[in-house]
Amino acid sequence: MTAAKPRASTIPGQRWILPLLLVTALLNLGLMIWGGWQTIWQQFRQIPIAFYPLSLLLMGLSYSLGFWRWHTYLQVLDHWLPVRSSLRIFLGSLALIASPGRAGESIKALWLRQQFGVSAARSLAGLFCERLCDLLAALLLVALGFSARLGTGFWWACLGLAIALFLILSQPQRLQAWAKRFGGRSRRRKGLERLAHLLFSARRLLQPRFLAGGLLISLLTWAIEGVVLYGCFQVLQAEINLPTAIVIRAAVGLGGVLTLLPGGLGGAEAASISLALLYGADRDQAIAATVLLRLLTLWFPIAIGWVALHRQTRTLKSLALSSLPDTDADQSPKSSH
């Protein structure tokens, strides 16, 4: 008998990535046409060439911090992976960054299980803590930035919301108790039970020192991407200062997540343009800055992710082939009596 051929690695959600990117490109093209193609193009022509490599370097720094946190989380959960393999898995997941709420990055859990036998519960716990820190950091930055316009009450309300969210998520046993109150097999009960199970797996990462470290990384990454947006405003000659640019970047990211649309499609663009107009940019500058921001924070990581994704797929295929039995050695001739 011949051994079965290993199945090709499938990527969840891969079929809708290209259509989504096409829609995103058309949306950005529509924004440029709406703002006046020639005027927007003139805005881009005045941007110095050096702006692009410097911006990509800063974005690379942002993702380097994210990888360091991810790799540290795995070590805290007692999984010591080779740095190169861990980096390839982390970067490969960026190919799915446009998924709703960045849920496509959960592909990391599948790869870790296939390649290193890491339980899905633990790797998903690390991913959950990443997104939780990003959400809390964005919420705090937005609250701090908007409190000047909306009053300190807005700041305290957002701070209270962040604290309440943390207290709820740090007590999975309470979620289990709430789940039991919903009798039968309701979807709500199942959802609460799954969340409680995830939080039990993430208990070590939700300890104050690890949570504070993860939150600090999120604040730094939002700040770095805010610096990139500030650079966009500067080369477009929009009079928006650095703290405001950081707040706008955090608000755009938060808005994109809360819309639950793939890649924050539409919501991120609307938030970026509206906030840029609110803080003093004209329409052409706001549209051009939004297109640049999407290029740097969506298309750039997806491009890196696709390269790493194909390398990861080849790695998994080679591992599958190496695990097949050697049929030539097994089929030794039988001795006659």
C-alpha positions in Angstrom: 0.0 0.0 0.0 1.1 3.5 -0.6 1.0 6.2 2.0 -1.7 8.9 1.7 -0.5 12.2 0.5 -0.5 14.9 3.2 -3.3 17.4 2.8 -2.4 20.9 1.8 -2.6 23.3 4.7 -5.7 25.3 4.5 -5.9 28.9 5.8 -9.3 29.8 7.4 -10.9 32.8 5.7 -8.3 32.8 2.9 -11.0 32.8 0.2 -12.3 36.3 1.3 -9.0 38.0 1.8 -8.4 39.0 -1.9 -12.0 40.2 -2.4 -11.7 42.2 0.8 -8.5 43.8 -0.3 -10.1 44.7 -3.6 -13.0 46.4 -1.9 -10.6 48.3 0.4 -8.6 49.4 -2.6 -11.8 50.6 -4.4 -12.9 52.4 -1.3 -9.7 54.3 -1.0 -9.8 55.0 -4.8 -13.4 56.3 -4.3 -12.2 58.6 -1.5 -9.6 60.1 -3.8 -12.1 60.6 -6.5 -14.6 62.2 -4.1 -11.9 64.6 -2.8 -10.8 65.4 -6.3 -8.4 63.1 -8.0 -6.0 65.8 -9.2 -5.9 67.6 -5.9 -5.3 64.5 -3.8 -2.6 63.3 -6.3 -0.9 66.7 -5.9 -0.9 66.1 -2.1 0.9 62.8 -2.6 3.4 64.3 -5.1 4.7 66.8 -2.4 5.6 64.0 0.0 9.3 63.4 0.3 10.6 60.0 -0.7 12.3 59.6 2.6 8.9 59.6 4.4 8.1 56.1 3.2 11.1 54.2 4.5 11.1 56.1 7.8 7.4 55.3 8.2 7.9 51.6 7.4 10.8 51.5 9.8 8.5 52.8 12.6 5.8 50.3 11.7 8.4 47.6 11.8 9.3 48.8 15.3 5.7 48.6 16.3 5.3 45.0 15.1 8.6 44.1 16.7 7.2 45.1 20.1 4.1 43.1 19.4 6.1 40.1 18.6 8.2 40.4 21.7 5.0 40.5 23.8 3.6 37.5 21.9 6.8 35.5 22.4 7.0 36.4 26.1 3.4 35.4 26.6 4.2 31.9 25.2 7.1 31.6 27.6 4.9 32.7 30.5 2.6 29.8 29.5 5.6 27.4 29.6 6.1 27.1 25.8 9.7 28.0 24.8 9.7 28.2 21.0 12.6 28.9 18.7 12.6 32.6 18.0 12.7 32.1 14.3 9.7 29.8 14.2 7.8 32.0 16.6 8.5 35.0 14.5 7.4 33.3 11.3 4.1 32.3 12.9 3.5 35.8 14.3 4.3 37.5 11.0 2.2 34.9 9.0 -0.8 35.8 11.0 -0.6 39.4 9.9 -1.9 38.2 6.5 -5.3 37.9 8.2 -5.1 41.2 10.0 -8.1 42.5 7.9 -10.5 39.9 9.5 -13.3 41.3 11.7 -11.8 42.3 15.0 -8.5 40.8 13.8 -9.9 37.3 14.6 -8.1 35.8 11.7 -4.9 36.0 13.7 -6.2 33.0 15.7 -4.5 31.0 12.9 -1.5 31.2 15.2 -3.2 28.7 17.5 -3.6 26.2 14.6 0.0 26.5 13.6 1.3 26.2 17.1 -0.7 23.1 17.6 0.4 21.6 14.3 4.1 22.4 14.7 4.7 22.3 18.4 1.7 20.6 20.0 0.7 23.8 21.9 -2.9 23.5 23.1 -5.3 25.8 21.4 -6.6 27.0 24.7 -3.2 28.4 25.7 -2.3 30.1 22.4 -5.8 31.6 22.2 -5.4 32.9 25.7 -2.3 34.7 24.6 -4.1 36.2 21.6 -7.0 37.2 23.8 -4.7 39.1 26.2 -3.0 40.8 23.2 -6.4 42.1 22.0 -7.5 43.0 25.5 -4.4 45.2 26.1 -4.8 46.8 22.7 -8.5 47.6 23.5 -7.8 49.0 27.0 -4.9 51.1 25.8 -6.9 52.6 22.9 -9.8 53.3 25.3 -7.5 55.1 27.8 -5.8 57.2 25.1 -9.1 58.2 23.5 -10.5 59.1 26.9 -7.5 61.2 27.8 -7.5 62.9 24.4 -11.2 63.7 24.2 -11.6 64.8 27.8 -10.3 68.2 26.8 -13.3 68.6 24.5 -15.9 66.6 26.3 -14.9 67.3 29.9 -13.3 65.2 32.6 -16.5 63.3 33.1 -15.8 61.5 29.8 -12.3 60.5 31.1 -13.7 59.1 34.3 -16.5 57.2 32.5 -14.0 55.6 30.1 -11.6 54.8 33.0 -14.5 53.2 34.9 -15.5 51.2 31.9 -11.9 49.9 31.5 -11.7 49.0 35.2 -15.1 47.2 35.1 -14.0 45.3 32.0 -10.8 44.2 33.7 -12.6 43.2 36.9 -15.2 41.1 35.0 -12.6 39.3 32.9 -10.3 38.6 35.8 -12.9 36.5 37.5 -13.8 33.6 35.2 -15.5 31.8 38.1 -18.2 34.5 38.1 -18.8 34.1 34.4 -19.3 30.4 35.0 -21.8 31.1 37.7 -23.7 33.5 35.3 -23.6 30.8 32.7 -25.4 28.4 35.0 -28.2 30.8 35.5 -29.1 30.6 31.8 -30.6 27.1 31.8 -30.7 24.7 28.9 -28.3 25.1 26.0 -28.8 28.7 25.0 -26.2 30.4 22.9 -25.6 32.9 25.6 -24.7 30.2 28.1 -22.4 28.5 25.6 -20.7 31.8 24.9 -20.2 32.6 28.6 -18.8 29.1 29.3 -16.3 29.4 26.4 -15.2 32.8 27.6 -14.8 31.5 31.2 -12.7 28.6 29.9 -10.5 31.0 27.9 -10.1 33.2 30.9 -9.1 30.3 33.1 -6.4 29.5 30.5 -5.3 33.2 30.6 -5.2 33.6 34.4 -1.4 33.7 34.5 -1.3 36.4 31.8 -3.9 38.5 33.6 -1.8 38.8 36.7 -1.0 42.5 37.4 2.6 42.5 36.3 2.0 40.7 33.0 -1.1 42.7 32.3 0.7 46.0 33.0 3.6 45.0 30.7 1.2 44.0 28.0 -0.7 47.3 28.4 2.5 49.3 28.2 3.4 47.6 24.9 0.0 48.5 23.6 0.4 52.1 24.6 3.8 52.2 22.9 2.5 50.6 19.7 -0.4 53.0 19.5 2.0 55.9 20.2 4.4 54.8 17.5 1.6 54.5 14.9 0.5 57.9 16.1 3.9 59.2 15.3 3.5 57.8 11.8 0.1 59.5 11.4 1.7 62.7 12.7 4.3 62.4 10.0 1.5 62.0 7.4 0.0 65.2 8.6 3.3 67.0 8.6 4.2 66.1 5.0 0.7 67.1 4.0 1.1 70.4 5.9 -1.8 69.8 8.2 -1.5 71.7 11.5 -2.2 68.8 13.9 0.2 68.2 16.8 1.7 64.9 17.9 -0.5 64.2 21.0 -3.6 64.8 18.8 -2.3 62.4 16.1 -1.8 59.7 18.7 -5.3 60.1 19.9 -6.7 60.0 16.4 -4.8 56.8 15.6 -6.1 55.1 18.7 -9.6 56.3 18.0 -9.4 55.0 14.4 -8.2 51.6 15.6 -10.9 51.4 18.3 -13.6 52.4 15.8 -12.4 49.8 13.3 -12.6 47.1 16.0 -16.0 48.1 17.3 -17.6 48.1 13.9 -16.7 44.3 13.6 -16.3 44.8 9.8 -13.4 43.2 8.0 -10.4 45.4 8.3 -12.7 48.1 9.9 -13.8 48.7 6.4 -15.6 52.0 6.1 -15.6 52.7 9.8 -11.8 53.3 10.1 -11.9 55.6 7.0 -14.9 57.6 8.3 -13.3 58.0 11.8 -10.0 59.1 10.4 -11.4 61.7 8.0 -13.9 63.0 10.6 -11.3 63.4 13.4 -8.8 65.0 11.1 -11.4 67.5 10.0 -12.4 68.1 13.6 -8.8 68.9 14.6 -8.0 71.3 11.8 -7.1 69.5 8.6 -8.9 70.4 5.4 -10.7 67.8 3.4 -7.9 67.1 0.9 -5.4 66.7 3.8 -7.8 64.4 5.7 -8.4 62.1 2.8 -4.7 61.9 1.8 -3.7 61.2 5.4 -6.4 58.5 5.6 -5.2 56.8 2.5 -1.6 56.9 3.7 -2.6 55.5 7.1 -4.4 52.6 5.5 -1.4 51.9 3.2 1.0 51.8 6.2 -1.2 50.1 8.8 -3.1 47.6 6.6 -1.4 46.9 3.3 2.1 46.9 4.7 1.5 44.2 7.4 -0.6 42.2 5.0 2.3 42.2 2.5 4.7 41.0 5.2 2.2 38.5 6.4 1.7 36.9 3.0 5.4 36.3 2.6 5.7 34.7 6.0 2.4 32.8 5.5 3.8 31.0 2.4 7.0 30.2 4.2 5.0 28.8 7.1 2.8 26.8 4.8 6.0 25.3 3.2 7.3 24.5 6.7 4.2 22.6 7.6 4.2 20.7 4.4 7.8 19.6 4.8 7.0 18.5 8.4 4.0 16.5 7.1 6.2 14.8 4.5 9.0 14.0 7.0 6.5 12.3 9.3 5.3 9.9 6.6 6.5 6.3 7.0 9.3 5.1 4.7 7.4 2.7 2.5 10.4 1.4 0.7 12.1 0.3 3.9 8.9 -1.3 5.2 8.3 -3.4 2.0 11.2 -5.9 2.6 10.9 -9.2 0.7 9.4 -12.1 2.6 11.6 -15.1 3.1 10.4 -18.4 1.7 10.2 -21.5 3.8 
